[in-house]
Amino acid sequence: NLANIEYLRGKYKASQKTCFDLVKELGNYDYWVAKTYILLADNYVGLKDNFQAKATLQSIIENYQGKDDEILKQFQLGNVNFTSKGTLIPGAQSLFGIKTQLQFGKLFVTGVLANQRAQRQSLNMQGGSALQTFSLKADEYEENRHFLLGHYFRNRYNEAMRQLPVVNSNVQILRMEVWVTNRMGIDTNVRDVVALMDLGEGDPFAPIPAPTPNALPSNNANSLYSAILSNPNARNSTLVQSVLTGQGLLAVQDFEKTFARKLDPRDYYFNPQVGFLSLQQPLQPDEVLGVAYQYTYNGKVFQVGEFSQDVPPDTSGTTQRVLFLKLLKATSQRTNLPIWDLMMKNVYSVGYGQLERADFKLDILYEEPSLGEKRYLPPDPVLPAYQGQPIISLVNLDRLNNQNDPQPDGVFDFIEGFTVISSMSRIIFPVLEPFGHDLDYVYSTQADREKYLYYPLYDTIKAIAQTYANLNRFEINGKSKTSSTGDYQLGFNIPRNSVTVTANGQTLQENIDYEINYDLGTLRVINQAIINSGVPVNIQFENQAAFGIQQRNYMGLRLDYFANKKLSLGGTIARLGERPFFVKQQYGDDPIRNTMYGLDADYRSEWPRMTKWLNKLPFYNSQEVSAITAYAEAAVLQPGHAPQIGKGDAGVMYIDDFEGTRSGIDIRFPLISWNLSSVPQNSGLYPESGLTNDPASGYNRAKLAWYNIEP
């Protein structure tokens, strides 16, 4: 307050003591508070101890500014930065350490010794688009995100996609509702739902009477739907499970009951002719997915599942009315159930943003041991008719030329909604098992098929399929250009003044050519001329996401010699080192210790006579003062590694650290995740599994208790 400030100012002016001595005399004053009060009050004493002090939980900043006749021009402690005049050696913003600036006549020396809290990254764009390369292994398909609506659509998928862009399908889906487990606490568009695996299936898995083989998918394709609705308790959310188990259905296997939310149409995409569904966000392994859809076949309308408007909730009763849906995903993956085949394993992500057809390239390679990657399969076991054909043609991704004529040209067939979903940056194979059974036809024997094709990728869960490393030799490589609204995500909490944007080599200006939201980490190019010109744009920025994971030490030295008002010479030395957590480092995690050396020269001089000479030209007239500008720069990089992994050039990296392959997992936490397990669904070993809403189902359960004793 003002009283404290006046008191401190009076004591400070009357004595010749320093801030530190005065604080000791005050005793009951906090050091930082007292020091700040003195600074606020003492605007004219001009004492040597002219510090600006600030203390927070995150940083401590000490900033000393020297006078004109002092060698020490600046001293900073805390959050500092290091700027480099050149472009070959970038500066650093997110530093925590010491920075000093000294002056020796015309020579200015700036030094920094600090920890770096961010990592330098770059992003390339062109014409408002981001250029990116992708390389995917066959086992990197998107899991729990893309689904077929039923086995009718699965059985006809390859045939429907065989002659794209012509779709061989008489189905046209009119509308759809998608429901997923409500884990977000949403209280609108939520219902108790029961998703049935065999709903709409002409060949059901459960022993349902009166099925109609090869029937079109509908609620009447088998007798399951009518048998359930014949029970008056089927709509009761507390009794519906007893109704279903009474008909011989098993929970998790044949049906799932859950409290679900209806997705907004913008949260998913569905192909109305082929019959597959793609979600904007992948599902968690224990989430349930159910759908209801209506379609026409040769002009006749069919429906699978129930729409929410057809079965409105009972607002007057005490229980919710259950909605019956088609089950596409259960709470557990069981490869022996038909529902496993409804999850598509032929959809891959190739980036982010809106995919553009121009400049999109994709190829499929096969990594042959000791021979590298090739566009075709090993020729020896392949039938002569298919030897030398690109794999992209064998899986029907290259059937057309650029005029959509049925003539392969070695280029990926970019067909919106069928082989690509541009808005989601996804590619879709026109066959269900592109690296499995859909390549059977190129081999003559089953032994060759099992040797080269990746059957486990489609027959087992991904974790098990990935153990077959000898079969995981297919790769999807390419380049994609994604457009957006002009916003580019760089990362959260981007340090200020750490972003450098260049267009075709020319540095752009912030708030003139582009805008940055440092809190959200987004950059928007606002110069429409740059966007329309299509010139490559490079963004270099510092990302703080890795802070706290890897400790980086930064040392910088900058020399600036101002020979006169026109000529300046400079030199820069910057070293970045990483401190490893362990002496044993795996290959690819090399702790660096790189040093860069650079020199630069800058000459700027006005030349008024040049304007007079140019004005003598008949077609030129200017009143601006002409100037000559010359700039030269050179830099060299000296790579190195941390001394902890070896001195000199004898750095040691470990291909595999077998001693670190074991890790312990504490299953005690979180405590709220512990709960009683259900009775195993095996009527032979556990006859009580057939009981529902009956205490007798738990009579054989072991007595368990878990608790936490506070120390």
N, C-alpha and C positions, 0 to 999 in steps of 0.2 A: 504494500500500500504506500501512499504518498508519505506518511509519517516515517515509515522505515527508510524510504529512499532519502528523505531529507536528513535523517539522523546519520545514515551511513555516509552521505556526501560530506556532511560537516566534519565527521571524524576523519574521513579520508583526506580532505583538503588540509586539515590542520596538522597532519602528521606526514612524515616522509617514509612511512612504512609501506611495505608491499601488500598486495591483496592477501597473500598467505599469512603474513604476520597479523594483519587486522582480523582475519577470520579466527585465528587462534585466540585473540583477545576477546572477541565476541562470545566465544564458547558455545552458547546455546543456539547459535545460528547454523543451519545446515550449510555446508561449504558451497554447494552449487547455487542454492537460493541466495546466499549472501553475495556471492560473486556476481550473480546476475543482477541483483539490486544495485551493486556498485556500478556496473556497466550502464544500467539505465540512467542512473543519476549523474554520472561523470561523463558529460559530453564535451567538456572543454578543458579539463585539467591537462590532457595530453600526456599522460604518464606512459612510461615504457610498457607497463603491464596492460596493454590495451587488447585484451582477449575478448572474444565472443564465445560464451560457453553455453552449452545446452546438453542436458542429460535426459535420455529416454530409455525405455527398456530395450530398444533395438540398437541404438547407436550412441556414440559420444563424439561430439564434434568440437575441436579446438581449432580456431582459425586466427593466426597472427599475421597481420599485414605490416611489413616494414616500411620505414620512411625512405625518401628519395636517396639519401646519402648512406644508406645501410646496405651491406652485402646481402644479408638475409631479407629477401623480399616477401617471402610467404612461408608459413609453416602450418600444416593441417594435420590433424590427428582424428581418425574416425573414418567416416564415409568420404572417400576421395575418388578422383578420376585422373586418368592420364590421357592427354590429347596429343596426337601426332599430326603434324602438318601434312605429311605425305599421305598417299592413298595406298601404297604398297604395304605399309605397316599400319594396321588399324589401331586406334586407341582403345581404351577400356574404361567403362563407366562404373560398374558394380564392384568397387574395390573397398576393402576395409583395412586401413593401415596408416602409413605415414607418407606425407608428401611435402617436399621442400623445393623452394625456388631461390637460387642465388644469382647475383649479378656481379660480373667482373668487367667493368667498362662496357664494351659493346657486346659482350658475351653473356647470355642468359643460360643457366643450367637448371633444369628441372628434373628431380628424381622422385621415384615412387617405389616403395617397398610395402607390399600389401598381400592380402588374400583375395583371390578373385571369387566373386559370388555368382557368376554367370558364365555361360558358355557361348562362344561365338557361333552363330548359325547363319545360313543363307537360304534364300528361296528365289527361284527363277520364275518369271512370268513373261507372257508375250501377248500383247493385244488384249489385256484384261483377263488373260488365262494363265494358269499355272502349268508349267511343263514338268512332268515327272515320269520317271521310269519305274517299272515294277518287274519283279521276278518272284514267282510263286511256285512252290512245290505242289505236287498233286494232292497232298494231304492238307492243304491250307484252304479247303472249301469252307464256306460259311455255315456254321453249325447252328441249329435251332432258330433259323430265320426264314427259310424258304420251304414251302410245303405244297404238295399236290392235294387237291380237294377230295380225292378218293381213288380207289384202285381202278375205277373206270377210266379216269384221266391218266393214271400211270400206265395202264396197259396200252393206251393209244397215244402216248406222248411222242415216241419216236416217229410214228407214222404221221402224226399231225405236223411235226417239224421237218419232215423229210424234204419237202420241196418248197421251202421258203423262197420268196415272200408269200407264196400261195399256201394257205393253211388248210390242211385236209381235215376239217372238223365241221360238223353240223351243229355244234353246241354254241350258244351265245348266252353267257351269264348276264342277267339283267341287274341284279342287286345282291348285296352281300352285307352281312354283319359279322364282325370279328370280335371275339371275347377272349380276354386273358385274365389270369389271376390278379386280383386287385392287391398289389403290394404297395401302392403309393398313397393309400389313405384317401382316395377320391370318393366323394359321396354323391356324385351325379352319374347317371347312366351306369348303375351297378345293380347286379341281380345275383340271386342264387341260381346257379346253372348246373346241369348234369350233362356232361359230354359223353356220348356213346361211341365206341369204336366201330361197331357194326351197323350204325345207323346209315341207311342209304346204300348198303353193300348188297349186291346180288349174290355174292359168295361169302357169307359171314363166317367168322372164325368160331364163334360160340355155336353150340348145337341148337340153333333156332329153328323151330318147325316152319314148314311151308316157305322156304326161300324160293326166289325166282332167279334161276341161273342166268347170268349174262344180261340181267335187266338193267335199264337205265337207272342212274342214281336218283332215288326219291325216297320219301318216308315210307312208301309202300313197297320198296324193293324186297323187303322181307317182313315178317310178322312182328318184329321187335317193337316197333313204334306203337302199333295197335294194341299189342299185349300189355304194354306199360300203361297206356291211357285207359285201358279197361278197368284198372284198379283205381278206386276213388281217392286213395291216399297218395297217388303218384305226384300230385302237385304240392304236397306238403313237404317242406324242406327238412323237417325233422324225421319224417317217416319214409321218404323216398328211397333211402339206402336199404331199408328193410324190404321194400317192394322189389327192388332190383335183385338183391341177394336171394330173395324167395323164388325168383325165376331162374336161378342158377348162374347169375352173373357175378363176377368177382371184381372187387374194387381194385383200382390201379390198372388191372388187366383189361377188363371189359368196359369200365366206365370210370369217370372221375367226377366227383362232386366238389364244387369250389364256389367261393364268392368272387365274382368276376366283374370286370369293367369293360364296357364297350369302347373299342377304339374308334377314334375319329377317322374318316376316310383318308385324310392326309397322312395318317400313320402307317399306311400300307398301300401296296399296289397289287392288283390281280389281273391276270390275262384272261379276258372273257371267252376266248376260243380254246386255248390249250388247257386252262383250268389249273393254274398254280397261283400261289399267294406269296408275296414277299413283304416282310415287315421292315419298317424303318429302323427298329431297334431289336437286337437279338433277345431271345427269351432266356431266362435263367433255367438251369437244369431241372429245377423242381416246380416250374410254372406250367400251367395247363393252358392249352390253346383249343378253342372250339369255334366253329363257324356255322352260320346258316346262310344258304344261298338259294337263289331262284334263277332258273335258266329256261331257255326254249330249245327244243330239238325238233327241227322240221315244222316249226310253227306251233308245237304243243308245249305247254308250260309245265315244268316239274319243280319240286321244291325239296330241299334237304334241310332238316332242322327247323327251328321255330324262330320267327322274328319277334323282337320285343314288343312291337305294336300289336301283334296278333294275340299275345298272351300278356296283357297289362298286369302290373302288380296289384295285389289285393290291398288297397289302402285301408279298408275297413276292418280286416282281420288282424290277427296277432302274428300270423306266419306269412312269409313271402311265398308267392307262387313260383314254382321251379320252372325254368326254361330248359328245354331239351335241345342239344346241339350235336353236331358232328364232331367227334374227337379227332384232332390232328396231332396233338402232342400231349403225352401224359407226364406224370411227375417223375418217371424213371424211364430210362432207355432199355428196352428189351428187344434184342435183335431177332428173337424167335417169334415175335408178334407181327402181324401184318402192318401195324401202324409204323413200324420202323421204316418200311419202304416208302412211306409218304413224305418223309423228310428228304428234300432234294440235296444231293451231294455233288451237284454239277454247277454250282453258282460260286463265283469268285469275285472278291473285291479288288479293284485295280486303282484305287485312289479315293479322292473326295471331290465334292463339287459336282458340277454339271459336265458330263462327258461331251466332247465335241467330236463329230465324225472326222473332221479335217485333222490330219496329222496323227490319227489314231493307228497304232501299229501293234499287232499281236502275232506271236508265233509260238508253236509248241515244239519243244526240244526233248530229245532223249539222251540222257547221260550214259554213254557206253563206257564201261570200265577201261581205263588206260587209253581211251581213244577220244575222250572229250564229249562235248554236246553236239548233237546233229539234229537236223530237221526231219529225219526219217528214222524208222526202226532199223535195228541190225538186219542186214539183208539176208543172211544165210537161212534162217528158218521161215522167212516170209514167203508166201506164195509168189510166183513170178509176176503175176498180174499186178501186184501191189508193191513190188520192190522199187525203191527210189521215189515213191510218192510221199510228199510231205505229210506229216502226222496231222496237220491242220485240215487237210483234205480227207483223211481217213475218218476223222470224227465229224465230218460234215459241216465244219466251220468255214470251209472255202468251197462253195459250190457255184458261186456267181462271180461275174466280172464287175467292173465299175458301172456297167450299164444294166445290171441286174439280169443279164443273160446267163443261162445255165452253162457257164464255161469257167472252170477254176482258173484263177490268175495268181494264186499264191498269196492273196491278201485276205485278211479277215472280213467276213461278211457282216457288215454293220447294219443290223435290222432292228430298229427300235421296237421294244416290247417283246422281242423274241430272243435274239442273241445278246442284246444289251438292254439295260435299264439305265438310261443316261442320268436321270435325276438322282440315282443312288450309286452311280459309278460301279455298276455290276455287269459282269459278262455271264452269259448263260450258254451252256452247251446244248445243242439240239438233240443230244442223246443223253440218256439217264446215267450211264456208266461209261464215260468216255475213255477211261483208262482200265476198264475191266471187260465185262462181257460184250460190250459194243465194239470191241476190237477182235473178237473171236474169229471173225471171218477172214482175217488176214493170215491166220496160221492153219496148218493142216492137221496138227496133232494136239491133243490135250496137254501133253508134257511140255510142248513149247509155249502154250498159253499160260500154264502155271509158272513157267520160268520168267516170262517177260511182263505179264499183265498183273495189275495191282488189284486182285480180287478182294483181299482183306479190307480195302478201303471202303467197300460197299457192303461187306458181309458182317463187319464188326464195328464196334465203336471206334472213334478216332484215336483214342489213347492206345488201344491195342494195335490198330492198323499202323501206327507210327513206329511200332517195334519192328516191322518188316522193312528195314532200311534197304535190303537188297532189291526190293520191288519199287521203292519210292525214287524212281529215276526220271519221271516225267517232270518237265518244268514249263511254266507259262511265262514267257518274257515279252516285254513290249514297252511302248511309250504311249502316254495319254496326255491330252491337253484338256484341262477342265476350266470352264468359264464360271464366273460368279457375278454377283451384283457389284463387285468392286471392293468388297471387304475380304481381307485375307487374315486368317488367324495366325498370329505369331507366337502366342503364349501369354499367360497372365503375368501382370506386374512387370512389364518391359521397362528397364531403366531408361530414364529420360536421356535424350541426346545420344543414345546408343544405336539408333537406327540410321543406316546409310542406304539411300536409294539411288540407283543409277539407271539411266535409260540409254542404251546403246553407248555406254561408257561415259555419259555426261551425268554429273551429280545433280539430283533434283533437290528442290527446296521445300521444306516442310511448310504446311499451310498455304502453299502456292500450287505445288504440283500434287501433293498428297497430304492426308490428314491421319493422325495417329491417336487412338484411344489407349493410353498407356495402362490404364487399369484393366481394361478388358483384353488388351493385347491385340487389337485389330488395326489394320492399315487399309486405307481407302485411297486409291488414285483418283484425284478430282480433275486432273488435266485431261480433258476428253481428247485432245489432239494426240496425246501419247497412247491412249487406249485404242483409238481408231487407226493409228499408224502401224500398229502391230510390231513395233520395235521391241527387242528383248529388254525386260526390266529385271534388275537384280536387287534383292533386298538383303542386307546384312544387318543382323541384330543380335542382341545378347539375350539369352534365355536363362532365367533363374530356376528352371525346373529341377536342375541337378544339384542345386545348392544344398549342402548338408550330406550329400551322398559321396562326393569326391572332393577332397581338399586340394585346391590349386593355389600355388604361390606365384605372384606376379612381381617382376622387377622391371622398371622402365627408367631410361635415362634419355633426356632430350636436350640437345645443344642448339641454340639459336644465336647466330652471329650476324648482327646488323651492320654491314660494312658502311652503308649510307642509306639514305631514304629510298634508294632505288634497288639496291642489291642486298639480298639476305641469303645466308648459307646455313644449312642445318644438318644435323646428324641424329640418328635415333638408334637406340639399343633397347630391345625388349626381350625378356625371357619369361617363359611360362613353364612352370613345372608342376607335376602332379605327385602327390605323396600316396603311395599304395597302402592299403590297409594290411596286407600280408606280403611277405617276401615272395611267396609262390603266387604268380600271376598267370592266368590262363591266356591262351593265344587269342588275340583280338582285344584284350584289356590292357595293352601296354601303357604303363605310366610314362608320360612324355616329359622331356625337359628340353624344349626347343628354344633356340636363340635366333633372333633376327637382327641384322645390321642394315642400316639404310643411310643414304646421303641424298640431299636435295638442295636445289638452288632455285631462287626465284628472283626475276628481274622485271620491274615494272617502271615505265617512264613515259611521261607525256611528250608528245611530239607535235606541237601546233603546226609546224610547217607542212606536215603531211596533209592536214586538212586543206591548206591553201593550194597545194599541188593537185589534190584530187578535185577541188572545185574548178580547176581549169578545164576539166573534162566537160564536154558539151552535155552529157547525159547525167551529170552528178552534181549535187549541191547540198552541202551540210554545214551546220553551225557547231557541231559537236567537236570537242577537242580529241584529236587522235592520240593513241597511246600504243606503246609496244610492250607486249607481255611475253615473257619466256619462262618456262618452268621445266626443270629436268629432275628426274628422280631415279634412283637405283637401290636395290635391296637384295640381300642374300639370306637364305635360311640355313641354319646349322642345326640339323635334327639331333636329338639325343634321348636318353632315357634316364629314369630316376636311379640314383646310385644304390638304392636298396635292392635292386634286382641284378646288380653287377656293375663293376667299375669299368670305366673306359668303354670300349666297344664290345665288351664281353657280357652283354645283357642276356639273361636266361628267362625264357618263357616256357610254360608247361602246356603241352598239348592236352593233357588230362590230369588233373590232380586227384588221384584215386583216394588219397587220404581225406579229402573233403567231400566225398560223395554221400556221406551219411549225415543226416540232419535230424534233430529232435524237434518234435511238435508237441507242445503242451496242450493236451485236449481238455484241460480243466476250464479253460476260458474260451469264449464268454460263458458264464454260468447260465445265462438265460437260454442258451441254445440246447441245453440238456432237457430231454423229455422222455417219457416212457414210450418204448417202441410198440408197434402194433403186433398182433399175433401173426406169425409167418403163415402165408397162404399156401398151406400144404395139408390137404385133408387126410393124407396117410400118416404123416408124422405128428401133425397137430390137428386132431379132430375138432378142437374147440374153435378153429378158424372159421367154421361155418356159422358160429353164433354171432348175432348182431344185436346191439343194445341189450346185452345180457351179461350180468356180472360174472357168470360162470366162465366166460371167455378168459378171465384173468386169474382163475384159481391156480393154475400151474406156473404162474409168473414168480420168478425169484424175488425175494424181498430186497429191494434196493433203496438206498438213501444217499443223497449227496448234500453236503453243506459246507460252509466256510467258517472256520473258527478264527475270529479276530485275535491277533496277538495282544 
